[in-house]
Amino acid sequence: MPKIELYDTTLRDGAQREGVSFTATDKLKIAYKLDELGVEYVEGGWPGANPKDSEFFALARNARFQQTTVVAFGSTRRRDTKCEDDSSLKALLDSGARAVTLVGKCSARQVTQVLETTLSENIEMVASSVDFFCRQGVRVFLDAEHFFDGWKDDADYALKVLKAAQEAGCQCVVLCDTNGGSLPSEVTEAVREVKSRLTLKLGIHAHNDAELAVANTLAAVSEGVEQVQGTINGFGERCGNANLCSIIPALKLKMGYELISEQQLEKLTEVSRFVSETANLPPEAFAPYVGLSAFSHKAGLHVSGMARWKNAYQHIDPLLVGNTKRVLISEQSGRANIMQRAQEIGVELSSNGTEIAELLNRIKELESRGFQYEHAVASFDLLLYRTSHQYKKPFELVDYMVVIEKDRRRGAEQHEYGVLSEAMVKVKVGNKILHAASEGDGPVNALDNALRKSLLDFYPGLAAVKLTDYKVRILEESTGTESQVRVLIECMDGVEQWRTVGSSANIIEASWLALSDSLEYWLVKHSHL
């Protein structure tokens, strides 16, 4: 079985995704993460094309990677220009990269209609550019752009381009499905034919416009391709590139290729989320292998089956890729869901099943009123904790009041008004009644401030808890402003993150329920009782 090379282009192709913009420092941090993952080649960008990419290669020159080789990307020489006089090739050489990837047209139609040159000149551009770098002692890969579309239109010409690169000393020609519209059967047929005609290493670079990039990549590997190009999380222009977070475990766990170690594979989820966070994008919850929901189980039948055999409803052990199994709680849950979650957090439920039945009925009743616990596990955990006769709430609400007042702002233009939000909260801790008032940027922020103010003397650790997200969903729009709303609150303490839920026809009450749950959960979790 041949060795498969992993080639990541997140920093170049992935950065072309709409809304993504990496700094040079971001790129370096991601490159180090990819090195930890065991990726052999990391494409850093196009030096000379923009100052950011040039800055990255300057930083990478002094970087110390364990396994990764940083690759510079660029085009073949311009038509009617010698390689020695081509500023783009000179920038690639000056980058200091030990390997370069040149993009060259492999489609006759693209050559004549887009590049606007002759078929023979394009072949010479590819051959001379590859030869230029080989003579400088630089490793050269060719991204055969539009290969699969070119193969369908004129297979003989596409093959001539590849052979010219091979004869010039190219180490690997990478067959590109640039428009992302090929089918696995088409990829299989083309790769098989090219493999029989060439002697050098082949690679695959697939785009995901038909949602087949991963399938096309695996099909190509099955036919003997030895270099796999893709991006973390499938980032890329339009619909993205082949997703390495799906390809890597598929190659290793499903197809038996020893491309990275087991310890490196366990870093996959961490790397996926690091890249998303660096790109300032939320991690894709439903992504295979690495998503938060990739190994989430909601149906009671599934959870019950997995209690007997852990892989009854999951295709791999999530720990292999650094992910975890999650049991979701909803009105579709069964007893097994509740029992498993109770065991995980150390809550003992009666063996006769009475408490479980009551709790399940309680969940169904609450969800009928708009509560939802799938993404608010902290609120569900509190339901479990409260079943214990020994449980004592760290605080209890006596009452609260929220005032929203419109005031003429000092120094403002006539007829302009500001909105003042003030909350007063009265809670009971032990035998003591605590009363606090506070202003805020809106009624929820005022409530949050007042509640914390009243509790901090008893629980100073609450200062670490920060509200990081607040979402409101209208559950039934037909009743207008009388509609039931669900509030989901997310909090962090610098280490952990948790979500709580509240629901009511009154948005302030729904917010209070979620807010008070968030603080109670932290106090219970950290045993501040």
C-alpha positions in Angstrom: 0.0 0.0 0.0 1.6 3.3 -1.1 2.4 6.1 1.3 -0.2 8.9 1.1 1.2 12.5 1.4 -1.1 15.1 3.1 -1.0 18.5 1.5 -3.0 21.3 3.2 -4.0 24.4 1.4 -6.1 26.0 4.1 -3.8 29.1 4.2 -4.2 29.7 0.5 -7.3 28.0 -1.0 -9.1 27.9 2.3 -8.5 31.7 2.8 -10.6 32.3 -0.4 -13.7 31.3 1.5 -16.2 34.2 1.8 -15.7 36.0 5.1 -12.3 34.5 5.9 -9.2 36.6 6.3 -6.1 35.3 8.0 -3.3 37.5 9.2 0.3 36.4 8.7 0.5 35.5 12.4 -2.8 33.5 12.1 -1.3 31.5 9.2 1.8 30.7 11.2 -0.2 29.5 14.2 -2.3 27.3 11.9 0.8 25.9 10.2 2.2 24.9 13.6 -1.1 23.1 14.4 -1.0 21.3 11.0 2.6 20.2 11.8 1.3 18.7 15.1 -1.3 16.8 13.1 1.4 15.4 10.9 0.6 17.2 7.6 3.6 16.9 5.3 3.0 19.9 3.1 1.4 23.2 4.0 0.7 25.7 1.3 1.3 29.1 2.7 0.1 31.3 0.0 1.3 33.2 -3.1 4.4 35.2 -2.2 4.5 38.5 -4.0 0.8 38.5 -4.7 0.0 40.5 -1.5 2.0 41.8 1.4 0.4 39.4 3.9 1.6 36.3 2.1 5.1 37.7 1.7 5.1 38.4 5.4 4.0 34.8 6.2 6.9 33.4 4.2 9.3 35.7 6.0 8.0 34.4 9.3 8.0 30.7 8.1 11.7 31.0 7.2 12.6 31.0 10.9 9.9 28.6 12.0 10.9 25.1 13.3 8.5 22.5 12.1 8.8 18.8 13.0 7.2 17.3 9.9 5.8 20.1 7.8 7.4 21.6 4.6 6.0 25.0 3.8 5.1 25.3 0.1 4.9 28.5 -2.0 2.1 28.6 -4.6 2.2 30.5 -7.9 1.6 30.3 -11.6 3.7 29.2 -14.4 5.6 31.9 -16.3 3.7 34.4 -18.3 3.5 33.9 -22.1 6.2 35.5 -24.1 8.4 35.9 -21.0 11.5 34.0 -20.0 11.5 32.4 -16.6 14.5 34.4 -15.5 12.5 37.6 -16.2 9.2 36.6 -14.7 8.6 38.5 -11.5 6.1 36.0 -10.2 8.6 33.1 -10.4 11.3 35.3 -8.9 9.0 36.0 -5.9 8.5 32.3 -5.4 12.2 31.7 -5.5 12.9 34.5 -3.1 10.3 33.2 -0.6 12.8 30.6 0.6 10.3 27.8 0.3 11.9 24.4 -0.3 8.9 23.4 -2.4 6.7 25.2 -4.9 3.4 24.4 -6.5 2.8 25.8 -9.9 -0.7 26.1 -11.4 -0.8 25.3 -15.1 -3.7 25.0 -17.5 -4.6 21.4 -18.4 -7.7 22.2 -20.5 -7.4 23.1 -24.1 -10.5 25.3 -24.0 -9.2 27.2 -20.9 -5.8 27.7 -22.7 -7.3 29.3 -25.8 -10.3 31.1 -24.3 -9.1 32.2 -20.9 -5.3 32.2 -21.0 -5.6 33.4 -24.7 -2.5 31.7 -25.9 -1.7 28.7 -28.1 -1.8 25.1 -27.0 1.9 24.6 -27.7 2.9 27.8 -25.9 1.0 26.7 -22.8 2.9 23.4 -22.8 6.2 25.3 -23.1 5.1 27.6 -20.2 4.6 24.5 -18.0 7.7 22.7 -19.0 10.1 25.7 -18.7 8.7 26.8 -15.4 9.1 23.4 -13.9 12.6 23.1 -15.2 13.5 26.6 -13.9 12.8 25.5 -10.3 14.3 22.1 -10.6 17.6 23.7 -11.7 17.4 25.8 -8.5 17.1 22.6 -6.4 13.5 23.4 -5.4 10.9 20.6 -5.3 8.2 21.2 -7.8 4.5 20.1 -7.9 2.1 21.0 -10.7 -1.5 21.8 -10.0 -3.0 20.6 -13.3 -5.9 23.2 -13.3 -9.2 22.1 -14.8 -7.7 18.7 -15.5 -10.9 16.6 -15.3 -12.9 19.1 -17.4 -10.0 19.2 -19.9 -9.9 15.4 -19.9 -13.5 15.2 -21.0 -13.0 17.8 -23.8 -9.6 16.8 -25.1 -7.9 14.0 -23.2 -4.9 13.9 -25.5 -4.0 17.5 -24.8 -4.4 17.2 -21.1 -2.1 14.2 -21.1 0.5 16.2 -23.2 0.6 18.8 -20.5 1.2 16.2 -17.8 3.9 14.5 -19.8 5.7 17.8 -20.4 5.8 18.4 -16.6 7.1 14.9 -16.0 9.9 15.3 -18.5 10.9 18.7 -17.0 11.4 17.1 -13.6 8.1 17.6 -11.8 7.9 15.5 -8.7 4.1 15.2 -8.6 1.3 16.3 -10.9 -1.9 17.1 -9.1 -5.1 16.4 -11.0 -7.5 19.3 -10.2 -11.3 19.2 -10.3 -11.2 23.0 -10.3 -15.0 23.6 -11.0 -16.0 20.8 -8.6 -18.5 19.1 -10.9 -16.9 15.7 -11.5 -18.4 12.4 -10.4 -16.5 9.7 -8.6 -16.9 7.4 -11.6 -15.4 10.0 -13.9 -12.5 10.6 -11.5 -11.8 6.9 -11.2 -11.7 6.4 -15.0 -9.5 9.4 -15.6 -7.0 8.6 -12.8 -6.7 5.0 -13.9 -5.9 6.0 -17.5 -3.3 8.7 -16.4 -1.7 6.3 -14.0 -1.1 3.9 -16.9 0.5 6.6 -19.0 2.8 8.4 -16.5 5.6 7.3 -14.2 5.6 10.1 -11.7 3.6 10.6 -8.6 -0.1 11.7 -8.9 -2.1 14.0 -6.6 -5.7 15.0 -6.3 -7.2 18.4 -5.6 -11.0 18.4 -5.5 -13.5 21.2 -5.0 -16.9 20.6 -3.5 -19.4 22.3 -5.8 -21.3 19.1 -6.3 -20.7 18.0 -2.7 -18.4 15.2 -3.9 -15.0 16.5 -3.1 -14.3 13.9 -0.4 -15.8 11.1 -2.4 -13.7 12.1 -5.5 -10.6 12.3 -3.4 -11.1 8.8 -1.9 -11.9 7.4 -5.4 -8.6 8.9 -6.7 -6.6 7.3 -3.9 -8.2 4.0 -4.6 -6.8 4.3 -8.1 -3.2 5.0 -6.9 -3.1 8.7 -6.2 -0.4 9.4 -3.6 -0.8 13.0 -2.7 -4.1 14.3 -1.3 -4.8 18.1 -1.2 -7.5 19.7 0.8 -8.3 22.1 3.6 -9.3 21.9 7.2 -13.1 22.0 7.6 -13.4 22.1 3.8 -12.8 25.9 3.7 -12.5 27.3 0.2 -14.0 29.4 -2.5 -17.6 28.9 -3.5 -18.7 25.6 -1.9 -15.2 24.9 -0.5 -12.5 22.3 -1.0 -12.1 18.6 -0.1 -12.4 18.4 3.7 -9.2 17.0 5.3 -11.1 16.5 8.5 -13.2 13.8 6.7 -10.5 12.5 4.4 -7.8 11.9 7.0 -9.9 9.5 9.2 -11.4 7.9 6.2 -8.0 7.1 4.8 -6.6 5.9 8.1 -9.6 4.2 9.8 -11.6 3.0 6.8 -9.0 2.4 4.1 -6.0 1.4 6.3 -3.4 4.0 5.2 -0.8 4.8 7.8 -0.6 8.5 7.0 -0.4 9.9 10.6 -0.1 8.3 14.0 -3.0 7.5 16.3 -1.9 10.2 18.7 -1.9 12.8 15.8 -5.3 11.6 14.7 -6.6 12.3 18.2 -5.8 16.0 17.6 -8.1 16.3 14.6 -11.1 17.8 16.4 -8.8 20.2 18.2 -7.2 21.4 15.0 -10.6 21.7 13.3 -12.0 23.9 16.0 -8.7 25.9 16.2 -8.9 26.8 12.5 -12.6 27.8 12.8 -11.9 30.0 15.8 -8.9 31.6 14.1 -11.1 32.3 11.1 -13.7 33.8 13.5 -16.3 31.3 12.3 -18.4 29.1 14.6 -17.3 25.4 14.3 -19.8 23.5 12.1 -21.7 21.4 14.6 -22.9 18.8 12.1 -19.5 18.2 10.4 -18.6 14.5 10.2 -16.0 13.2 12.6 -15.2 16.6 14.3 -18.5 18.3 14.7 -20.1 18.8 18.1 -23.1 16.7 16.9 -21.1 14.1 15.0 -21.6 11.6 17.8 -24.7 13.0 19.5 -27.5 10.6 20.2 -31.1 11.7 20.8 -33.4 8.8 20.2 -34.0 6.7 23.3 -33.8 3.5 21.3 -30.3 4.5 20.1 -29.0 5.4 23.6 -30.5 2.2 25.0 -28.7 0.1 22.3 -25.4 1.9 22.9 -25.6 1.1 26.6 -25.3 -2.5 25.5 -22.8 -2.0 22.7 -21.0 1.4 22.4 -20.8 1.3 18.6 -24.4 0.3 18.1 -25.2 3.7 16.5 -21.8 5.2 15.7 -19.4 4.2 13.0 -16.2 4.8 15.0 -15.2 5.5 18.5 -15.2 9.4 18.7 -12.1 9.3 20.9 -10.1 8.2 17.9 -10.5 11.7 16.3 -10.5 13.6 19.6 -14.3 14.0 19.8 -16.8 12.8 22.4 -20.1 11.1 22.5 -23.1 13.2 23.6 -26.5 12.1 24.8 -29.2 14.6 24.0 -32.3 15.1 26.1 -35.6 15.9 24.6 -39.2 14.7 24.4 -38.0 11.9 22.1 -35.6 10.7 24.8 -36.1 7.4 26.6 -35.1 6.3 30.1 -31.6 5.3 28.9 -30.8 8.9 27.9 -31.7 10.1 31.4 -29.9 7.3 33.2 -26.7 7.7 31.2 -26.6 11.5 31.8 -27.3 11.0 35.5 -24.4 8.6 35.8 -22.1 10.9 33.9 -22.7 13.8 36.4 -22.9 11.6 39.5 -26.6 11.8 40.3 -28.1 8.7 41.8 -31.7 7.9 40.7 -33.9 5.3 42.4 -33.6 1.8 41.1 -37.4 1.3 40.8 -37.5 3.8 37.9 -40.1 6.1 39.5 -37.9 9.2 39.5 -36.9 8.5 35.9 -40.5 8.2 34.8 -41.4 11.4 36.6 -38.4 13.3 35.1 -39.2 12.1 31.6 -42.8 13.3 32.0 -41.5 16.6 33.4 -39.2 17.0 30.3 -42.0 16.3 27.9 -44.3 18.8 29.7 -41.6 21.5 29.7 -40.7 21.0 26.1 -44.4 21.4 25.2 -44.1 24.8 26.8 -41.1 25.8 24.7 -38.1 24.5 26.7 -35.5 22.6 24.7 -32.6 20.8 26.3 -30.6 19.5 23.3 -28.4 22.6 23.3 -28.9 23.6 27.0 -27.4 20.6 28.8 -26.7 22.7 31.9 -30.4 23.3 32.4 -31.1 19.6 32.1 -28.3 18.8 34.6 -30.0 21.1 37.1 -33.3 19.1 36.6 -31.3 16.0 37.5 -29.6 17.6 40.5 -33.0 18.9 41.8 -34.4 15.4 42.0 -32.1 14.7 45.0 -33.7 15.3 48.4 -30.3 16.5 49.6 -30.1 19.2 47.0 -30.2 22.8 48.2 -30.4 25.6 45.7 -27.6 28.1 46.2 -30.1 30.9 45.9 -33.8 31.3 45.5 -35.7 34.1 43.8 -37.9 36.3 46.1 -38.9 38.8 43.4 -37.4 41.0 40.7 -38.5 44.1 38.8 -37.3 45.6 35.6 -37.8 49.2 34.7 -37.2 50.5 31.2 -37.4 54.3 30.9 -36.9 56.7 28.0 -35.0 59.8 29.0 -33.9 62.9 27.1 -30.2 62.4 26.8 -28.0 65.2 28.2 -26.8 67.3 25.4 -28.7 65.5 22.7 -30.6 67.1 19.9 -34.3 67.9 20.5 -36.7 64.9 20.2 -33.8 62.4 20.7 -34.2 60.0 23.6 -32.1 57.4 25.3 -33.3 54.2 26.9 -32.4 53.4 30.5 -32.8 49.8 31.8 -32.7 49.2 35.6 -33.3 45.9 37.4 -34.0 45.2 41.1 -33.5 41.7 42.3 -34.3 40.1 45.7 -32.9 36.7 46.4 -32.6 34.4 49.4 -29.3 32.7 50.3 -29.8 30.5 53.3 -31.7 32.5 55.8 -30.6 35.9 54.4 -32.5 38.1 52.0 -30.3 40.0 49.5 -31.5 43.0 47.6 -29.6 44.7 44.8 -30.3 47.1 41.9 -28.3 47.8 38.8 -28.5 49.5 35.5 -27.5 47.8 32.2 -27.5 47.9 28.4 -30.9 46.5 28.1 -33.2 44.7 30.6 -31.3 41.3 30.5 -28.0 42.9 31.1 -29.5 44.9 34.0 -30.9 41.7 35.5 -27.6 39.9 35.1 -25.7 42.8 36.8 -28.2 43.0 39.7 -28.2 39.2 40.3 -24.4 39.1 40.3 -24.3 42.1 42.6 -26.5 40.4 45.1 -24.6 37.1 45.1 -20.9 38.1 44.9 -20.5 38.6 48.6 -21.5 35.0 49.2 -20.0 33.6 46.0 -17.1 35.7 44.9 -16.0 33.1 42.3 -19.0 34.2 40.2 -16.9 37.1 39.0 -15.2 34.7 36.5 -18.6 33.8 34.8 -19.2 35.8 31.7 -22.3 35.8 29.5 -21.0 35.2 26.0 -24.1 34.7 23.9 -27.9 35.4 24.1 -30.4 34.1 21.6 -34.2 34.6 21.4 -36.5 32.5 19.2 -40.2 33.1 18.7 -41.9 29.8 18.9 -45.3 30.6 17.4 -45.5 33.7 15.2 -49.2 33.5 14.6 -50.0 35.1 18.0 -47.7 38.1 17.3 -46.3 39.8 20.4 -48.1 37.3 22.6 -46.0 34.5 21.2 -44.1 32.1 23.4 -40.3 32.7 23.2 -37.3 30.6 24.0 -34.1 32.2 25.4 -30.8 30.4 25.1 -27.9 31.8 27.1 -24.2 30.8 26.8 -21.7 31.4 29.5 -18.0 30.9 30.1 -15.6 31.1 33.0 -12.4 31.1 31.0 -12.2 27.3 31.1 -15.6 25.8 30.5 -18.6 26.8 28.4 -22.3 25.9 29.1 -25.8 26.7 27.9 -29.0 27.2 29.7 -32.6 27.7 28.5 -35.8 29.5 29.5 -39.2 29.8 27.9 -42.2 32.0 28.5 -44.6 34.3 26.8 -42.8 37.1 28.7 -39.3 37.6 27.3 -38.0 39.0 30.6 -39.2 35.9 32.5 -37.7 33.6 29.9 -34.4 35.5 30.2 -34.5 35.3 33.9 -35.0 31.5 33.9 -32.0 31.0 31.6 -29.9 33.5 33.4 -30.5 32.2 36.9 -29.9 28.6 35.7 -26.5 29.7 34.2 -25.3 30.9 37.6 -26.8 28.1 39.6 -25.2 25.6 37.3 -21.7 27.1 37.8 -22.2 27.1 41.6 -23.3 23.5 41.6 -20.5 22.4 39.3 -17.9 24.1 41.5 -19.5 23.0 44.7 -20.1 26.5 46.0 -23.0 25.3 48.1 
